[in-house]
Amino acid sequence: MDFESIAKRHAAQDPNVLLWSCTDLLSNKGSRKNRYAMIILNQPITRKDVFVRAWAASEVRLCADGGANRLYDLWGPSQSSKYLPDMVKGDLDSLRPEVESFYASKGVTIKHDSDQYSTDLMKCMEEVENIERASGRRYSLVFIGGLSGRVDQTVHTMHILHKLRKTRPLTFVLSCESLAWTLDAGSHLIDIDHSTMGQTCGILPVGVDSATVKTKGLKWDLDWATSLDTSVSTSNHLLPSEPVVQVQTSRPLLWCVEIKPNLDAAPVPAVRDVKSPVGVSEFGTGRVSRVGTY
């Protein structure tokens, strides 16, 4: 039974259940399609198979300052022209001069924002909101990186996920090994694509003192209170026979699932329109704009 059929059955029983189907981020499974806006963070990108799928599924692609270095280093000067972001934005203290020159020469807008009260990630999120207003579209956010590297940056990513759970719940973090997002208090039905998702998963009480959680569809289902002071569900396993995971929680949680180590056999999403969203005239100008006070 496909996810749509399962979702209809669950929605009939619980009209408040939240449906999660982001399988089209890494493959063409199912008919549910999302509009993704990708934000590449300043962390190493080590898996081209994961990146290419997320890139193909995204309509908007931004680099948060040094994220442009990571994108450039992933492909090198010979292939980077095939993967041009719509914009590089941040305080630009990490952007290498040769990387800035390369992308500017290819028509990529480089936008400097000196605001010291927002991170480069937050500045790119603001840019996505500008794009949405100009184009009339609504995007699901995908952060590339954010779950590896410096611990403080990882905590900042989880902080952003927790804050956005009400206003932008469709915000995902994609690393080379896992996909994660926040589940707010309530009932959830998660679409599982076994062609791209590995068996390991976790349900973590991040940002709350405790949460009472009940699950169905895991090897070790939960039916207890979880907290950092008591017990947490790490290294849990998806069941190969289960197409969905059900989660009911009293408080927000971080859900994470492993990405299979080699996605070469998985179907690649059809490449989305690489043209800039309608109404965003500054994309593709190659200019450097200056925003903020110096």
BELBEL-V475648 format. One record per residue. N is the residue number from 1. RES is the residue in three letters. SS is DSSP state (alpha for helix, beta for strand, coil for the rest). BURIAL is I if it has 24 or more other ideal C-beta (glycine too) atoms within 12 Angstrom, else O. D_CENTER is the distance of its C-alpha to the mean C-alpha in Angstrom with 1 decimal. Layout:
N,RES,SS,BURIAL,D_CENTER + N,RES,SS,BURIAL,D_CENTER
This chain:
1,MET,coil,O,26.7 + 2,ASP,coil,O,23.5 + 3,PHE,alpha,I,20.8 + 4,GLU,alpha,O,22.2 + 5,SER,alpha,O,25.6 + 6,ILE,alpha,I,24.4 + 7,ALA,alpha,I,22.4 + 8,LYS,alpha,O,25.6 + 9,ARG,alpha,O,27.7 + 10,HIS,alpha,I,25.7 + 11,ALA,alpha,O,25.4 + 12,ALA,alpha,O,29.1 + 13,GLN,alpha,O,29.6 + 14,ASP,coil,O,27.1 + 15,PRO,coil,O,26.3 + 16,ASN,coil,O,23.9 + 17,VAL,coil,I,21.6 + 18,LEU,beta,I,17.9 + 19,LEU,beta,I,16.6 + 20,TRP,beta,I,13.2 + 21,SER,coil,I,12.9 + 22,CYS,coil,I,9.7 + 23,THR,alpha,I,11.9 + 24,ASP,alpha,I,12.2 + 25,LEU,alpha,I,8.9 + 26,LEU,coil,I,11.1 + 27,SER,coil,I,14.5 + 28,ASN,coil,O,16.9 + 29,LYS,coil,I,17.7 + 30,GLY,coil,I,18.9 + 31,SER,coil,O,19.5 + 32,ARG,coil,O,16.8 + 33,LYS,coil,O,14.8 + 34,ASN,coil,I,12.0 + 35,ARG,coil,I,11.8 + 36,TYR,beta,I,8.5 + 37,ALA,beta,I,8.5 + 38,MET,beta,I,7.0 + 39,ILE,beta,I,7.9 + 40,ILE,beta,I,9.4 + 41,LEU,coil,I,10.7 + 42,ASN,coil,I,14.1 + 43,GLN,coil,I,13.8 + 44,PRO,coil,I,15.4 + 45,ILE,coil,I,13.8 + 46,THR,coil,O,16.2 + 47,ARG,coil,I,15.2 + 48,LYS,alpha,I,15.9 + 49,ASP,alpha,I,15.6 + 50,VAL,alpha,I,11.9 + 51,PHE,alpha,I,11.3 + 52,VAL,alpha,I,13.7 + 53,ARG,alpha,I,12.3 + 54,ALA,alpha,I,8.8 + 55,TRP,alpha,I,11.1 + 56,ALA,alpha,I,13.5 + 57,ALA,alpha,I,11.4 + 58,SER,beta,I,10.4 + 59,GLU,beta,I,13.2 + 60,VAL,beta,I,12.4 + 61,ARG,beta,I,11.7 + 62,LEU,beta,I,12.3 + 63,CYS,beta,I,13.2 + 64,ALA,beta,I,13.6 + 65,ASP,coil,I,17.2 + 66,GLY,coil,I,17.5 + 67,GLY,alpha,I,14.2 + 68,ALA,alpha,I,16.8 + 69,ASN,alpha,I,18.9 + 70,ARG,alpha,I,16.4 + 71,LEU,alpha,I,15.8 + 72,TYR,alpha,I,19.6 + 73,ASP,alpha,I,20.4 + 74,LEU,alpha,I,18.4 + 75,TRP,alpha,I,20.7 + 76,GLY,alpha,O,23.7 + 77,PRO,alpha,O,26.0 + 78,SER,alpha,O,27.1 + 79,GLN,alpha,O,23.8 + 80,SER,alpha,I,21.6 + 81,SER,alpha,O,23.2 + 82,LYS,alpha,O,21.4 + 83,TYR,coil,I,17.9 + 84,LEU,coil,I,18.5 + 85,PRO,coil,I,15.9 + 86,ASP,coil,I,17.0 + 87,MET,beta,I,17.4 + 88,VAL,beta,I,17.4 + 89,LYS,beta,I,17.6 + 90,GLY,beta,I,18.6 + 91,ASP,coil,I,21.9 + 92,LEU,coil,I,22.1 + 93,ASP,coil,O,23.8 + 94,SER,coil,I,21.8 + 95,LEU,coil,I,21.9 + 96,ARG,coil,O,24.6 + 97,PRO,alpha,O,27.4 + 98,GLU,alpha,O,27.5 + 99,VAL,alpha,I,23.8 + 100,GLU,alpha,I,24.3 + 101,SER,alpha,O,27.5 + 102,PHE,alpha,I,25.9 + 103,TYR,alpha,I,23.2 + 104,ALA,alpha,I,25.6 + 105,SER,alpha,O,28.1 + 106,LYS,coil,I,25.8 + 107,GLY,coil,O,25.4 + 108,VAL,coil,I,22.0 + 109,THR,beta,I,22.2 + 110,ILE,beta,I,22.1 + 111,LYS,beta,I,21.9 + 112,HIS,beta,I,23.3 + 113,ASP,beta,I,22.7 + 114,SER,coil,O,24.8 + 115,ASP,coil,O,23.9 + 116,GLN,coil,O,24.1 + 117,TYR,coil,O,22.9 + 118,SER,coil,O,19.2 + 119,THR,coil,I,16.9 + 120,ASP,alpha,I,15.5 + 121,LEU,alpha,I,12.0 + 122,MET,alpha,I,13.9 + 123,LYS,alpha,I,15.9 + 124,CYS,alpha,I,13.2 + 125,MET,alpha,I,11.9 + 126,GLU,alpha,I,15.7 + 127,GLU,alpha,I,15.9 + 128,VAL,alpha,I,13.4 + 129,GLU,alpha,I,15.8 + 130,ASN,alpha,I,18.7 + 131,ILE,alpha,I,17.5 + 132,GLU,alpha,I,17.2 + 133,ARG,alpha,O,20.6 + 134,ALA,alpha,O,22.1 + 135,SER,alpha,I,20.9 + 136,GLY,coil,O,21.0 + 137,ARG,coil,I,17.6 + 138,ARG,coil,O,14.8 + 139,TYR,coil,I,11.1 + 140,SER,beta,I,8.0 + 141,LEU,beta,I,5.5 + 142,VAL,beta,I,2.5 + 143,PHE,beta,I,3.9 + 144,ILE,beta,I,6.1 + 145,GLY,coil,I,8.4 + 146,GLY,coil,I,9.2 + 147,LEU,coil,I,10.6 + 148,SER,coil,I,13.6 + 149,GLY,coil,O,16.4 + 150,ARG,coil,O,18.0 + 151,VAL,alpha,O,18.1 + 152,ASP,alpha,O,18.2 + 153,GLN,alpha,I,15.0 + 154,THR,alpha,I,13.3 + 155,VAL,alpha,O,15.2 + 156,HIS,alpha,I,14.1 + 157,THR,alpha,I,10.4 + 158,MET,alpha,I,11.6 + 159,HIS,alpha,O,14.0 + 160,ILE,alpha,I,11.6 + 161,LEU,alpha,I,9.8 + 162,HIS,alpha,I,13.4 + 163,LYS,alpha,O,14.7 + 164,LEU,coil,I,12.4 + 165,ARG,coil,I,13.2 + 166,LYS,coil,O,16.1 + 167,THR,coil,O,15.4 + 168,ARG,coil,I,11.7 + 169,PRO,coil,I,11.1 + 170,LEU,coil,I,8.5 + 171,THR,beta,I,5.7 + 172,PHE,beta,I,3.0 + 173,VAL,beta,I,3.4 + 174,LEU,beta,I,4.8 + 175,SER,coil,I,8.4 + 176,CYS,coil,I,11.6 + 177,GLU,coil,I,12.7 + 178,SER,beta,I,10.2 + 179,LEU,beta,I,7.3 + 180,ALA,beta,I,7.4 + 181,TRP,beta,I,7.7 + 182,THR,beta,I,10.9 + 183,LEU,beta,I,13.9 + 184,ASP,coil,I,16.5 + 185,ALA,coil,I,20.2 + 186,GLY,beta,I,21.4 + 187,SER,beta,I,21.2 + 188,HIS,beta,I,18.2 + 189,LEU,beta,I,18.3 + 190,ILE,beta,I,15.5 + 191,ASP,beta,I,15.8 + 192,ILE,coil,I,16.2 + 193,ASP,coil,I,16.3 + 194,HIS,coil,I,18.6 + 195,SER,coil,I,18.6 + 196,THR,coil,I,15.2 + 197,MET,beta,I,14.8 + 198,GLY,beta,I,17.2 + 199,GLN,beta,O,19.5 + 200,THR,beta,I,18.3 + 201,CYS,beta,I,16.3 + 202,GLY,beta,I,16.6 + 203,ILE,beta,I,17.1 + 204,LEU,beta,I,17.4 + 205,PRO,coil,I,19.2 + 206,VAL,coil,I,17.4 + 207,GLY,coil,I,18.8 + 208,VAL,coil,I,21.7 + 209,ASP,coil,O,25.1 + 210,SER,coil,O,25.1 + 211,ALA,beta,I,23.8 + 212,THR,beta,O,25.8 + 213,VAL,beta,I,23.8 + 214,LYS,beta,I,25.0 + 215,THR,beta,I,23.2 + 216,LYS,beta,I,24.4 + 217,GLY,coil,I,23.3 + 218,LEU,beta,I,22.9 + 219,LYS,coil,O,25.5 + 220,TRP,coil,I,26.2 + 221,ASP,coil,O,25.6 + 222,LEU,coil,I,25.5 + 223,ASP,beta,O,28.1 + 224,TRP,beta,O,28.5 + 225,ALA,beta,O,27.4 + 226,THR,beta,I,24.8 + 227,SER,coil,O,24.7 + 228,LEU,coil,O,24.6 + 229,ASP,coil,O,28.4 + 230,THR,coil,O,29.0 + 231,SER,coil,O,26.7 + 232,VAL,coil,I,23.1 + 233,SER,beta,I,21.7 + 234,THR,beta,O,20.3 + 235,SER,beta,O,20.8 + 236,ASN,beta,I,21.3 + 237,HIS,beta,I,21.5 + 238,LEU,beta,I,20.5 + 239,LEU,coil,O,23.7 + 240,PRO,coil,O,24.0 + 241,SER,coil,O,26.1 + 242,GLU,coil,I,23.7 + 243,PRO,coil,I,21.3 + 244,VAL,beta,I,19.8 + 245,VAL,beta,I,19.3 + 246,GLN,beta,I,20.8 + 247,VAL,beta,I,20.1 + 248,GLN,beta,I,22.3 + 249,THR,beta,I,21.9 + 250,SER,coil,I,23.9 + 251,ARG,coil,I,21.4 + 252,PRO,coil,I,17.6 + 253,LEU,beta,I,16.0 + 254,LEU,beta,I,13.0 + 255,TRP,beta,I,12.5 + 256,CYS,beta,I,11.4 + 257,VAL,beta,I,12.5 + 258,GLU,beta,I,13.7 + 259,ILE,beta,I,13.1 + 260,LYS,coil,I,16.5 + 261,PRO,coil,O,18.1 + 262,ASN,coil,O,19.1 + 263,LEU,coil,I,17.5 + 264,ASP,coil,O,20.5 + 265,ALA,coil,O,21.9 + 266,ALA,coil,I,18.9 + 267,PRO,coil,O,19.0 + 268,VAL,coil,I,17.0 + 269,PRO,coil,I,15.5 + 270,ALA,coil,O,17.9 + 271,VAL,coil,O,17.1 + 272,ARG,coil,I,16.4 + 273,ASP,coil,O,18.9 + 274,VAL,coil,O,18.5 + 275,LYS,coil,O,20.7 + 276,SER,coil,I,19.7 + 277,PRO,coil,I,19.3 + 278,VAL,coil,O,22.8 + 279,GLY,coil,O,24.2 + 280,VAL,coil,I,22.3 + 281,SER,coil,O,25.4 + 282,GLU,coil,I,24.5 + 283,PHE,coil,I,21.9 + 284,GLY,coil,O,23.6 + 285,THR,coil,O,26.5 + 286,GLY,coil,O,26.0 + 287,ARG,coil,O,27.3 + 288,VAL,beta,I,26.6 + 289,SER,beta,O,26.5 + 290,ARG,beta,O,27.3 + 291,VAL,beta,O,26.1 + 292,GLY,coil,O,27.4 + 293,THR,coil,O,30.6 + 294,TYR,coil,O,32.0
